[in-house]
């Protein structure tokens, strides 16, 4: 009986999820013994044409990390979908866009113009931008097309399993791989994590009385390590974030940033957090409410940090206003 | 309500949504004429702003 074939691909990614797979330490040896790795760009020298040569469905499990923001990534995730029986999205970028998806606050023209012409360190007397095709004497050189938006992988292909986190805790990765190797993955679609919010795993004390008079930031003040962050006036994404990480960051005296994705039953994370943060502020007048809202330094960058493309707004919009 | 709206309005502003596209009004079920006036005025105002546009997926 041949070993199951596993492919691992990185799209618009930072490399953290791939290195986290290696963070399962000695369990990687069990994985390597139990499966046949047929494609893993960070670690192995297989080429795209090796994948193209496979039969449809020949790959038993394809793990994809990173989102889709250019035509190459779109092409390869669609190719891998055809060649794989089961696809798992690993990490916040694949599941919901992740940090790179904050680029949805801009469009392709704006980004390319800024990066290639206007950054302080860029010397761009000719104003050249990357092109998708360029003729040289040897032939045509090509580059992937850069899209206006970053997409989550499930917005491009069907995905059966989701292993959240930025990066996912190695325990969840190990659990998913062990379940797969034993043929024990739950019916798809399924998330390999907890099914509550981070608050459920957080050891901090919550007195039940919250009346925030000022929103603080960890850059300027040190939280009390025993008490709930929100109660102290530090914004914590715990209430709207899926459990499964063991509340690692709160245990290290840092408020949750929400990397495990939205908690079950949350429709739109930013909307939920706007509601949570608004409600916790102790404002009695409209002026007070405006002041407290003004102290939330960057609502979009925090409330939708990891899931802007799958939010109701998906990114920045244009038009629709009078000067 | 106003506390949540204040935070939401700031988030929507960052996303390029004019804050005047979100309105909160306190109207009782027995104030039918006021309701009609508020809604009509609001719709006319938002219509005058024109449609919101999100980038078309380049796929």
HADDOCK unambig.tbl for C-alpha pairs under 7 A between the chains (distance, minus, plus):
assign (segid A and resid 105 and name CA) (segid B and resid 15 and name CA) 6.94 0.50 0.50
assign (segid A and resid 147 and name CA) (segid B and resid 58 and name CA) 5.77 0.50 0.50
assign (segid A and resid 148 and name CA) (segid B and resid 55 and name CA) 6.42 0.50 0.50
assign (segid A and resid 148 and name CA) (segid B and resid 57 and name CA) 6.90 0.50 0.50
assign (segid A and resid 148 and name CA) (segid B and resid 58 and name CA) 6.82 0.50 0.50
assign (segid A and resid 149 and name CA) (segid B and resid 57 and name CA) 6.82 0.50 0.50
assign (segid A and resid 274 and name CA) (segid B and resid 4 and name CA) 5.98 0.50 0.50
assign (segid A and resid 274 and name CA) (segid B and resid 7 and name CA) 5.59 0.50 0.50
assign (segid A and resid 274 and name CA) (segid B and resid 8 and name CA) 5.46 0.50 0.50
assign (segid A and resid 275 and name CA) (segid B and resid 4 and name CA) 5.03 0.50 0.50
assign (segid A and resid 278 and name CA) (segid B and resid 3 and name CA) 4.67 0.50 0.50
assign (segid A and resid 278 and name CA) (segid B and resid 4 and name CA) 3.93 0.50 0.50
assign (segid A and resid 278 and name CA) (segid B and resid 7 and name CA) 5.92 0.50 0.50
assign (segid A and resid 279 and name CA) (segid B and resid 3 and name CA) 6.18 0.50 0.50
assign (segid A and resid 279 and name CA) (segid B and resid 4 and name CA) 5.95 0.50 0.50
assign (segid A and resid 283 and name CA) (segid B and resid 3 and name CA) 6.86 0.50 0.50
assign (segid A and resid 286 and name CA) (segid B and resid 2 and name CA) 6.68 0.50 0.50
assign (segid A and resid 289 and name CA) (segid B and resid 2 and name CA) 6.84 0.50 0.50
assign (segid A and resid 289 and name CA) (segid B and resid 3 and name CA) 4.92 0.50 0.50
assign (segid A and resid 289 and name CA) (segid B and resid 6 and name CA) 6.25 0.50 0.50
assign (segid A and resid 290 and name CA) (segid B and resid 6 and name CA) 5.67 0.50 0.50
assign (segid A and resid 293 and name CA) (segid B and resid 6 and name CA) 5.71 0.50 0.50
assign (segid A and resid 293 and name CA) (segid B and resid 7 and name CA) 4.79 0.50 0.50
assign (segid A and resid 299 and name CA) (segid B and resid 11 and name CA) 5.24 0.50 0.50
assign (segid A and resid 300 and name CA) (segid B and resid 11 and name CA) 5.61 0.50 0.50
assign (segid A and resid 300 and name CA) (segid B and resid 14 and name CA) 6.73 0.50 0.50
assign (segid A and resid 315 and name CA) (segid B and resid 15 and name CA) 6.47 0.50 0.50
assign (segid A and resid 316 and name CA) (segid B and resid 15 and name CA) 4.34 0.50 0.50
assign (segid A and resid 316 and name CA) (segid B and resid 16 and name CA) 5.56 0.50 0.50
assign (segid A and resid 316 and name CA) (segid B and resid 54 and name CA) 6.97 0.50 0.50
assign (segid A and resid 317 and name CA) (segid B and resid 15 and name CA) 6.21 0.50 0.50
assign (segid A and resid 317 and name CA) (segid B and resid 16 and name CA) 5.30 0.50 0.50
assign (segid A and resid 317 and name CA) (segid B and resid 17 and name CA) 6.80 0.50 0.50
assign (segid A and resid 317 and name CA) (segid B and resid 52 and name CA) 6.21 0.50 0.50
assign (segid A and resid 317 and name CA) (segid B and resid 53 and name CA) 5.41 0.50 0.50
assign (segid A and resid 317 and name CA) (segid B and resid 54 and name CA) 4.81 0.50 0.50
assign (segid A and resid 318 and name CA) (segid B and resid 16 and name CA) 6.06 0.50 0.50
assign (segid A and resid 318 and name CA) (segid B and resid 52 and name CA) 5.75 0.50 0.50
assign (segid A and resid 318 and name CA) (segid B and resid 53 and name CA) 5.11 0.50 0.50
assign (segid A and resid 318 and name CA) (segid B and resid 54 and name CA) 6.47 0.50 0.50
assign (segid A and resid 319 and name CA) (segid B and resid 50 and name CA) 6.92 0.50 0.50
assign (segid A and resid 319 and name CA) (segid B and resid 51 and name CA) 6.37 0.50 0.50
assign (segid A and resid 319 and name CA) (segid B and resid 52 and name CA) 5.01 0.50 0.50
assign (segid A and resid 319 and name CA) (segid B and resid 53 and name CA) 5.98 0.50 0.50
assign (segid A and resid 320 and name CA) (segid B and resid 49 and name CA) 4.79 0.50 0.50
assign (segid A and resid 320 and name CA) (segid B and resid 50 and name CA) 4.57 0.50 0.50
assign (segid A and resid 320 and name CA) (segid B and resid 51 and name CA) 4.69 0.50 0.50
assign (segid A and resid 320 and name CA) (segid B and resid 52 and name CA) 4.49 0.50 0.50
assign (segid A and resid 321 and name CA) (segid B and resid 18 and name CA) 5.78 0.50 0.50
assign (segid A and resid 321 and name CA) (segid B and resid 49 and name CA) 4.38 0.50 0.50
assign (segid A and resid 321 and name CA) (segid B and resid 50 and name CA) 6.62 0.50 0.50
assign (segid A and resid 322 and name CA) (segid B and resid 49 and name CA) 5.32 0.50 0.50
